[in-house]
Amino acid sequence: MLIENNTMLRRLHELRSEHRDLDTVIERLVNHPFNQLQLQRLKKRKLQLKDEISWIETRLIPDDIA
């Protein structure tokens, strides 16, 4: 369980880092209309990262309600 948590924490860190990097790239591309396709792809990837981050976070946070 501890090894699995460490692996998930490491993956979470990687995903958050990539998510932040995409924010920067997307900000630059917004001002260049000729890059709309690339912008759409990056935004889609960013949403995928957000979903995976949420999925990992729900597994790392104990269920205190039960």
VODRENMI-111664 format. One record per residue (C-alpha): z, x, y; residue in three letters. Coordinates in steps of 0.2 Angstrom, whole numbers, plus 5000, padded with zeros to 4 digits. Each point is the difference from the previous one (the first is absolute). Layout:
BEGIN
ZXYALA/...
This chain:
BEGIN
500050005000MET/500450145012LEU/498450094996ILE/499049845003GLU/500949975016ASN/499750185006ASN/498149984996THR/499949835009MET/500950085015LEU/498850145000ARG/498549884999ARG/500749895014LEU/500150155011HIS/498250054996GLU/499449825004LEU/501049995016ARG/499350165006SER/498249954996GLU/500349835008HIS/500650095016ARG/498450114999ASP/498949854999LEU/500849935016ASP/499550155009THR/498250004994VAL/499849825002ILE/500650015018GLU/498650135004ARG/498749904991LEU/500349845009VAL/499250075016ASN/498450044991HIS/499149844995PRO/498750104989PHE/501450044988ASN/500449824996GLN/499650014981LEU/501150154998GLN/501449925011LEU/499949854988GLN/500250114985ARG/501550095008LEU/500849845004LYS/499849934983LYS/500850164993ARG/501449995012LYS/500449824993LEU/499950064982GLN/501350145005LEU/501149875008LYS/499949894984ASP/500450154989GLU/501550055012ILE/500749834999SER/499849994981TRP/501050174998ILE/501349955013GLU/500449844990THR/500250104984ARG/501250135009LEU/501149875009ILE/501349934988PRO/500049814998ASP/501749965008ASP/499749815000ILE/500249984981ALA/
